[in-house]
Amino acid sequence: MQRRQVEAAVVGGSLVARRNSQLVTAHLENISRRALEKYERIIRRFVRKRQGIYALYHGNKLYYVGLASNLRSRLAIHLRDRHAKTWDRFSVYMTIGDHHLKELESLAIRISRPRGNRARGNFARSENLKREFRNEIRRFQRAEMKSIFDVGRIHQSENGVSPGDKATAVLAKYVRRSFKIRYLYKGKHHNARVLSNGWIRYNGHRYRSPSSAAFAVTRKPTDGWITWRYERTPGDWVPIDTLRK
């Protein structure tokens, strides 16, 4: 008997886990406000004591987005509050729990920016990537400018002009030993090698920086820190930019 109870608990737990992984469990969309007023008892059977997100529309335009732990009560309130005369249709989206309701509401508000919502949705722990995105653009632009104005220097033959000492190579301070790198460009892998002095050897020539070596592949300004990859661990090819972090 005890074993059966344990097995039932395990099976039940897995079923609950699978159900809880679902965000929206039921929805009722594009319903006339008149239906809420005339058939409240029927709608109550569907949404009574259910939590979720609701949307109010004026014609085909989204007017307001909100969340509620009791959808029926909240919709009934909107029949007589400050929004009462501003909407004529509604939709409801019901969830099992309310763990992600606030974030879901914020997401809907930030995307659609409904006229009736005074506050902008906020994310409690979401990372704003705008600053990092801006920094990545600046790094790319610096590499682009360098590749444009260093074009005359990037074709130094391995047997021609000496690449100089260790300090002249951009990768010098990140390199202790030689290793292979590759660049996937137009469906083809281009293989190169970072030498122990930091210079990059590709197709019989040496290049001072990842971007100048990438230019040799693409013939256009390219951020080589992102495009060239090395095998950090077997099968794990990552951008050589990770060497700087």
PEKAKA-V922139 format. One record per run of one state. SS is the DSSP state (alpha for helix, beta for strand, coil for the rest). FROM is the first residue (numbers start at 0). LEN is the number of residues. Records with the same first field share a line. If there is no record, write none. Layout:
SS = FROM-LEN + FROM-LEN
//
This chain:
coil = 0-1 + 20-5 + 38-1 + 47-4 + 58-2 + 68-2 + 77-11 + 94-6 + 112-17 + 149-1 + 153-3 + 157-8 + 168-3 + 174-4 + 185-2 + 194-5 + 202-2 + 207-2 + 218-5 + 227-1 + 233-2 + 244-1
alpha = 1-19 + 32-6 + 39-8 + 70-7 + 100-12 + 129-20 + 150-3 + 165-3 + 171-3 + 209-9 + 223-4 + 239-5
beta = 25-7 + 51-7 + 60-8 + 88-6 + 156-1 + 178-7 + 187-7 + 199-3 + 204-3 + 228-5 + 235-4
//
